[in-house]
Amino acid sequence: MGFELLLFVFLAASLLCISWKGVNALWLMPKRLEKCLRDQGFMGNRYHFLVGDLMEFSKLMREALSKAIKLNSDHGPRALPMEYQTLTRYGKKSFFWFGVTPRITIMDPELIREILNKHEIFHKISSRSSCS
């Protein structure tokens, strides 16, 4: 009887721990990041559970690829439709959600200069491709 109770407590604690990590990674952390970005003056869409802006991203990409492109037209909406829409809607300091990860767009020259000068603080994210 004592072994079964101990096993049950261990499994319940493990399930609770795994559930907490999932809730933290999929909801709490993105909402904290969103609040931090908004406190720093960035504007963007609200976080949507698990998918972020991926549904809107795929819709914009399908629309962009369905239209013929003219040689003398603006290529921004066709090449990067989500970035273009976010930039025109929210301005030079904006973000959108790629799943649970925010993608930040900075077009302010002073901020770009500050980021490039402080390379020890702002690190480039490593590529996760299988080719490297």
SULFENCOR-V492100 format. One record per residue. RES is the residue in one letter. PSI is psi in whole degrees, 0 to 359 (none if undefined). Layout:
# SULFENCOR-V492100
RES	PSI
RES	PSI
This chain:
# SULFENCOR-V492100
M	321
G	323
F	319
E	320
L	318
L	318
L	317
F	315
V	318
F	315
L	320
A	318
A	320
S	317
L	319
L	318
C	314
I	319
S	317
W	318
K	321
G	314
V	319
N	314
A	325
L	345
W	305
L	313
M	313
P	323
K	324
R	316
L	318
E	316
K	317
C	317
L	317
R	323
D	332
Q	4
G	8
F	145
M	149
G	181
N	154
R	154
Y	132
H	133
F	125
L	317
V	340
G	234
D	19
L	325
M	315
E	322
F	314
S	324
K	314
L	323
M	317
R	317
E	318
A	320
L	342
S	340
K	145
A	147
I	139
K	149
L	330
N	10
S	172
D	126
H	351
G	309
P	335
R	318
A	316
L	74
P	321
M	316
E	318
Y	314
Q	318
T	318
L	317
T	329
R	318
Y	348
G	196
K	340
K	93
S	169
F	157
F	165
W	125
F	84
G	236
V	5
T	126
P	137
R	122
I	136
T	124
I	119
M	6
D	119
P	324
E	318
L	321
I	317
R	317
E	319
I	316
L	329
N	336
K	58
H	342
E	340
I	314
F	103
H	148
K	136
I	133
S	148
S	143
R	25
S	155
S	352
C	336
S	none
